Amino acid sequence: MPDFRNATLALFLLLASSVTTHAAEPLPEAIAAPGQTVVVTLHAEGAQVYECKAGADGKAIWSFREPIATLLADGKTVGRHYAGPNWEHSDGSAVAAKVAGNAPGATANDIPWLKLEVTSRRGSGVLAEATTVQRINTKGGKRDGACETVGSFLNVPYSADYVFLRKP
């Protein structure tokens, strides 16, 4: 039995050391927030909403209008994300922010990764201390190019992780 325990312990230590040596890829410099502390990371599932508008040349093109997404933690709904951009948590806290930096998504169909600076907040819950929001790990959500009917709307499904950070 001792050999089994030693082998199990050795395997556990080997796995633990391999986990710590494979750190996550660093974020692109344009969206990095060095020195800031993570408050919470929430996953979003929803859509990027586009509207068909006349472009500068008079041709109809898709124009980004707003996000509509559910915020999830451990697979449970904990809030929503919508135009502004705004994020509301079910504990009553909320933040609005403006874009401060961006980096391309992994594929041509993925919306960009963003760094956003919080411009206003309300409530005293989990989002109350956030000063920066990063949108990372985006999948889908991008629509460019021509459209047919000015005034029509298109919902393009997307997912992303939103990392809420605070300055020291």
N, C-alpha and C positions, 0 to 999 in steps of 0.2 A: 504493500500500500504506500509506503513512503516514496518509492520511485514514481508512482502515479502522481502524488502530490507535487513532487519536485518537477516533473515534466509539465504538469498543469501550470505551476507557478512560472516556469521558464517560458512557456508559451504565452501566458498572460503578459509577462514583462516584455517579451519580444513584440507582441501586438501593441502594447501601450507605447513603447519607444517608437514604433513605426508611425503611430498616429501623431505623435508630437513632432516628428521630423518632417512630416508632409504638411507644412503650414499652407494656408490658403494663399492663392495668388494675390499679390498686392493689387490694390485698385489703381486704375489709371490716375495719373497725377491731377488731371483736370477735375476729378470728383473726390479725391482723397480729402480726409479731414484729420490731419495729424494732430495728436495731442488730445483729441476729443474722446469722450467715453460713451459707449453704447448704452442707451436708456432701454430700448426695446427694438426688436426686429419683428416686423409683421409681414405676412405674405398677402399679396393682393391677387384676386381673380376677378376679371371683369372685362370691360371693353373700352377701347379708345373710340370716341364718336367723331366722325368726320361729316362735314357738310359740303355739298357740291356748290361751288361758288364760281363766279366769273373771275378769271385771272386778269392780270394787268394787260394781257394781249386780247382779252375778251373771250378766250376759250374757257370752257368749264373744267375746273380741276377740283380734286378733293382737298379740303382745308380742315386742319385739326380744329375741333370745337371744344371737347371736354372729355375727361375720364369719368367712368362710372365703375366703381369696383367695391367689392366686399373685402374687408381686412380680416385676416385669419391668424389665430395663434393656436398651435397644437391642433389644427383642423377645426377649430370652433370659431364662429363669427364673433368678432370683438369690435367691429366698427365699420366705417365706410370712408371711401375716398371719392372726391368729386371736384367739380370745377372750382378754380381759384388759383392754384390747387389748394384743397383743404383735406385734412384727415381728421376724422372724429372717432374717438374711442368710446366704447360703451360705458366707461366710468365717468363720462361727462367732460373729459379733457379734449381739447382740439387745438390744432395749429393750422396756420396758412403760411405759405412760403413763396419765394420767387426763385427762379433758376439762376444759379451762380456758376455753373459749369456743366459740361456734358462730354460723353465719350460714346463711340458707336456701340450698338448692340452686337451680339455674337454673329448674327446673320443679317442679310439685307431686309428680312421681314420683321426684325426685332426693333422696337422703339429704343432710342438711346438710353444709356445710363445717365443719371443726373445727380448733381449736387445742388441742393436748394437751401437757401438761407431762410430761416423762420422770420416772418414779418409781423405775425401776431399770434397770440395764444389765449386760451380761456380755460377755466376749470382748474382743478387742483389734482387731477389724476396723473396717470403714467406719462402723458405727453406734455405735461405742464413745464418740465425742465428742458425740453428739446430746443436746441438752437440751430441745428442742421438736420436735413433729411437727405439720405442718399437713396436713389432708386437704382437697384442692381439686379442682376440675373433676369433680365427681361426676356420674355418669349412672346413673339407675335406683336400685334397692335399697330403695325405700320401700314399705311396706305398712301401711295403717291399716285400722281398721274391724272389722266383725263377721266371725266365722268360725263354722264349723258344729260341729266336733268337738274338744272340749277334749282336749289332749294331742297333736294333730296338728301337723306341722311344714310350713313352706313356705320354699323357697329362692327369693329374689328376686335375679336377676342384677344386678350393679352393676360399675362401674369407677370409679376415682379415681386421682389422683396424690397420693402422700405425699411431702412435702418435709421432710427431716430437717435441722434447724438446730442450731447451737451458739452459745452466748453467747461474747462476746469474753473 
